[in-house]
Amino acid sequence: MANSGKKLEEQDSEYLTTGAVARCCGVSKMTVLRWIEEGHLKAFRLPKGHNRIRRADFSEFLAEHGMPVHKQMFKDGGSVK
């Protein structure tokens, strides 16, 4: 499946990269990896070792921790984009 040159977070994908989550939260990728390792943020690992986070899990994480997100990160009334 071709992605027409867009990054994952720019597509209408159900999944986010650790980099996209880090940018949304204003933290480093290492911080996001620590959240995953400590069980604070749900994620799954791809065969080559990269992590992906479901948008719904990220939205839940933000709500649980009272973390704000820029309005442009939301689509359809609350799912993280």
N, CA, C and O of each residue as an XYZ file, in Angstrom:
324
protein
N       0.841     -1.176      0.000
C       0.000      0.000      0.000
C       0.881      1.232      0.000
O       1.701      1.401      0.903
N       0.735      2.086     -0.980
C       1.537      3.307     -1.094
C       1.004      4.369     -0.149
O      -0.203      4.473      0.071
N       1.922      5.162      0.410
C       1.483      6.200      1.333
C       1.616      7.588      0.735
O       1.497      8.572      1.465
N       1.850      7.706     -0.524
C       1.960      8.962     -1.271
C       2.909      9.962     -0.625
O       2.697     11.170     -0.732
N       3.946      9.481      0.039
C       4.974     10.360      0.580
C       4.632     11.042      1.893
O       5.449     11.810      2.401
N       3.473     10.798      2.457
C       3.108     11.438      3.716
C       3.640     10.629      4.886
O       3.749      9.405      4.813
N       3.974     11.334      5.975
C       4.379     10.652      7.191
C       3.153     10.003      7.816
O       2.022     10.403      7.537
N       3.378      8.996      8.666
C       2.287      8.256      9.279
C       1.307      9.170     10.002
O       0.095      9.008      9.864
N       1.820     10.134     10.774
C       0.929     10.989     11.552
C       0.140     11.955     10.681
O      -0.821     12.562     11.154
N       0.524     12.110      9.419
C      -0.190     12.986      8.503
C      -1.295     12.244      7.757
O      -2.141     12.875      7.124
N      -1.297     10.950      7.823
C      -2.302     10.144      7.163
C      -3.474      9.940      8.113
O      -3.359     10.183      9.314
N      -4.590      9.497      7.575
C      -5.729      9.141      8.412
C      -5.513      7.728      8.921
O      -6.266      6.815      8.582
N      -4.499      7.552      9.724
C      -4.134      6.247     10.245
C      -4.636      6.101     11.674
O      -4.800      7.086     12.393
N      -4.871      4.884     12.064
C      -5.301      4.598     13.428
C      -4.109      4.613     14.383
O      -4.302      4.601     15.598
N      -2.888      4.637     13.861
C      -1.688      4.487     14.675
C      -0.779      5.702     14.604
O      -0.733      6.409     13.597
N      -0.057      5.931     15.693
C       0.908      7.021     15.794
C       2.287      6.448     16.091
O       2.405      5.385     16.699
N       3.322      7.151     15.663
C       4.689      6.782     16.003
C       5.046      7.389     17.353
O       4.343      8.273     17.844
N       6.123      6.924     17.945
C       6.579      7.523     19.198
C       6.999      8.970     18.972
O       6.833      9.809     19.857
N       7.538      9.267     17.801
C       7.926     10.640     17.476
C       6.726     11.567     17.417
O       6.787     12.696     17.905
N       5.629     11.098     16.820
C       4.414     11.910     16.731
C       3.852     12.181     18.125
O       3.432     13.300     18.421
N       3.844     11.169     18.971
C       3.353     11.333     20.344
C       4.255     12.307     21.104
O       3.768     13.162     21.844
N       5.556     12.176     20.921
C       6.505     13.068     21.594
C       6.256     14.522     21.195
O       6.232     15.404     22.054
N       6.072     14.777     19.908
C       5.811     16.142     19.435
C       4.506     16.685     20.008
O       4.435     17.852     20.393
N       3.485     15.852     20.064
C       2.184     16.289     20.603
C       2.291     16.690     22.070
O       1.615     17.616     22.519
N       3.144     15.988     22.814
C       3.255     16.221     24.255
C       4.401     17.159     24.624
O       4.519     17.561     25.781
N       5.238     17.511     23.664
C       6.373     18.382     23.947
C       7.455     17.711     24.777
O       8.103     18.339     25.613
N       7.635     16.405     24.522
C       8.658     15.637     25.246
C       9.545     14.923     24.220
O       9.296     14.994     23.017
N      10.572     14.242     24.706
C      11.463     13.493     23.814
C      10.881     12.111     23.508
O       9.987     11.628     24.202
N      11.413     11.488     22.450
C      11.006     10.121     22.130
C      11.376      9.168     23.268
O      10.664      8.200     23.535
N      12.484      9.451     23.928
C      12.901      8.593     25.053
C      11.870      8.627     26.174
O      11.626      7.610     26.823
N      11.266      9.787     26.406
C      10.223      9.892     27.432
C       9.024      9.039     27.046
O       8.460      8.337     27.886
N       8.633      9.099     25.773
C       7.512      8.278     25.301
C       7.846      6.799     25.455
O       6.998      6.021     25.892
N       9.058      6.400     25.106
C       9.470      4.999     25.272
C       9.419      4.585     26.743
O       9.041      3.456     27.058
N       9.796      5.487     27.637
C       9.731      5.193     29.069
C       8.275      5.017     29.511
O       7.966      4.108     30.282
N       7.385      5.880     29.028
C       5.960      5.728     29.353
C       5.450      4.363     28.908
O       4.679      3.718     29.619
N       5.885      3.927     27.725
C       5.479      2.621     27.207
C       6.043      1.508     28.083
O       5.309      0.614     28.503
N       7.343      1.561     28.357
C       8.003      0.523     29.157
C       7.419      0.427     30.566
O       7.328     -0.664     31.130
N       7.025      1.568     31.133
C       6.469      1.587     32.494
C       4.978      1.269     32.527
O       4.381      1.207     33.602
N       4.372      1.065     31.352
C       2.974      0.682     31.287
C       1.985      1.835     31.350
O       0.786      1.603     31.500
N       2.457      3.069     31.238
C       1.563      4.227     31.281
C       0.854      4.446     29.949
O      -0.273      4.940     29.922
N       1.501      4.085     28.850
C       0.969      4.295     27.509
C       0.982      2.958     26.769
O       2.027      2.320     26.639
N      -0.182      2.544     26.290
C      -0.282      1.274     25.554
C       0.335      1.434     24.169
O       0.149      2.452     23.503
N       1.066      0.414     23.755
C       1.692      0.406     22.434
C       1.971     -1.032     22.036
O       1.897     -1.942     22.863
N       2.289     -1.230     20.772
C       2.730     -2.547     20.327
C       3.986     -2.361     19.491
O       4.229     -1.294     18.927
N       4.771     -3.420     19.427
C       6.056     -3.372     18.740
C       5.949     -4.070     17.382
O       5.412     -5.172     17.270
N       6.470     -3.404     16.365
C       6.526     -3.976     15.029
C       7.701     -4.953     14.943
O       8.582     -4.923     15.802
N       7.732     -5.813     13.929
C       8.808     -6.800     13.813
C      10.225     -6.209     13.862
O      11.136     -6.855     14.380
N      10.423     -5.017     13.341
C      11.765     -4.415     13.356
C      12.046     -3.632     14.637
O      13.087     -2.984     14.745
N      11.127     -3.682     15.612
C      11.377     -3.062     16.905
C      10.768     -1.697     17.131
O      10.875     -1.150     18.229
N      10.126     -1.128     16.110
C       9.491      0.181     16.268
C       8.164      0.025     16.995
O       7.492     -0.998     16.862
N       7.792      1.039     17.762
C       6.523      1.021     18.488
C       5.466      1.810     17.738
O       5.782      2.762     17.024
N       4.205      1.413     17.902
C       3.065      2.152     17.389
C       2.040      2.268     18.505
O       1.864      1.356     19.313
N       1.367      3.416     18.530
C       0.367      3.707     19.550
C      -0.958      3.954     18.849
O      -1.032      4.763     17.924
N      -2.003      3.264     19.281
C      -3.333      3.513     18.726
C      -3.792      4.897     19.149
O      -3.560      5.309     20.285
N      -4.443      5.619     18.242
C      -4.951      6.953     18.564
C      -5.861      6.927     19.782
O      -5.783      7.813     20.633
N      -6.723      5.919     19.874
C      -7.645      5.815     21.001
C      -6.875      5.651     22.314
O      -7.257      6.235     23.328
N      -5.798      4.864     22.306
C      -4.990      4.678     23.521
C      -4.275      5.974     23.899
O      -4.144      6.292     25.081
N      -3.815      6.715     22.900
C      -3.151      7.988     23.170
C      -4.145      8.992     23.749
O      -3.826      9.712     24.696
N      -5.333      9.038     23.185
C      -6.370      9.941     23.682
C      -6.710      9.609     25.143
O      -6.865     10.507     25.971
N      -6.823      8.329     25.442
C      -7.103      7.875     26.810
C      -5.962      8.269     27.752
O      -6.206      8.742     28.861
N      -4.729      8.074     27.311
C      -3.557      8.443     28.097
C      -3.587      9.936     28.446
O      -3.346     10.319     29.590
N      -3.888     10.775     27.443
C      -3.943     12.221     27.665
C      -5.003     12.580     28.695
O      -4.763     13.400     29.581
N      -6.161     11.972     28.579
C      -7.250     12.255     29.511
C      -6.896     11.804     30.928
O      -7.138     12.532     31.891
N      -6.328     10.612     31.056
C      -5.958     10.070     32.368
C      -4.938     10.939     33.081
O      -4.950     11.041     34.308
N      -4.054     11.567     32.313
C      -2.977     12.353     32.908
C      -3.212     13.852     32.833
O      -2.336     14.645     33.181
N      -4.399     14.238     32.377
C      -4.748     15.657     32.313
C      -3.829     16.471     31.432
O      -3.540     17.632     31.721
N      -3.373     15.860     30.360
C      -2.424     16.528     29.469
C      -3.165     17.212     28.330
O      -3.994     16.586     27.670
N      -2.877     18.490     28.089
C      -3.534     19.193     26.987
C      -2.903     18.828     25.644
O      -1.747     18.409     25.573
N      -3.684     18.997     24.597
C      -3.199     18.775     23.243
C      -3.744     19.899     22.382
O      -4.858     20.371     22.608
N      -2.974     20.330     21.403
C      -3.416     21.375     20.496
C      -4.685     20.931     19.783
O      -4.829     19.763     19.423
N      -5.609     21.876     19.580
C      -6.893     21.547     18.959
C      -6.746     20.920     17.580
O      -7.563     20.078     17.205
N      -5.728     21.304     16.813
C      -5.564     20.735     15.483
C      -5.188     19.254     15.540
O      -5.197     18.581     14.509
N      -4.860     18.739     16.716
C      -4.532     17.325     16.851
C      -5.788     16.470     16.934
O      -5.697     15.243     16.908
N      -6.959     17.095     17.032
C      -8.198     16.352     17.172
C      -9.007     16.365     15.891
O      -8.996     17.340     15.140
N      -9.696     15.287     15.659
C     -10.528     15.144     14.491
C     -11.821     14.461     14.918
O     -11.799     13.586     15.783
N     -12.912     14.838     14.340
C     -14.213     14.208     14.608
C     -14.575     14.253     16.082
O     -15.014     13.247     16.640
N     -14.397     15.404     16.722
C     -14.857     15.587     18.084
C     -14.076     14.878     19.165
O     -14.637     14.580     20.220
N     -12.812     14.596     18.948
C     -12.026     14.090     20.054
C     -11.014     13.012     19.764
O     -10.134     12.777     20.592
N     -11.095     12.344     18.629
C     -10.043     11.366     18.366
C      -8.792     12.107     17.941
O      -8.856     13.049     17.151
N      -7.683     11.691     18.453
C      -6.418     12.390     18.208
C      -6.023     12.230     16.760
O      -6.077     11.131     16.209
N      -5.622     13.335     16.141
C      -5.128     13.276     14.764
C      -3.691     13.718     14.711
O      -3.091     13.739     13.636
